[in-house]
């Protein structure tokens, strides 16, 4: 996780120290934990500039984007699939966590 944080989000810290927490790093850690437990990671899009019309829309993280390592694949509630950076979504919990559909 530390290697991913440094490679994706950059870091000015010295080796052996943990990077300062950010929303993006917190999201990525939570996604990996939820994925390991086979639980959906529900999100709300926020802070998008080039696709601002999608801000506020909700969906589920489906996994890493294979074409862009700093992005995640998300399926929105209407079935649309998008690629989004971890800094552009917030975790949303709606009731009990749901098992990931395969």
Secondary structure as UniProt FT lines:
FT   HELIX           2..9
FT   TURN            15..16
FT   HELIX           23..36
FT   TURN            37..38
FT   STRAND          42..45
FT   TURN            50..51
FT   HELIX           52..54
FT   TURN            55..56
FT   STRAND          58..64
FT   TURN            66..67
FT   TURN            69..70
FT   STRAND          71..76
FT   TURN            77..78
FT   STRAND          81..85
FT   HELIX           86..88
FT   STRAND          89..91
//
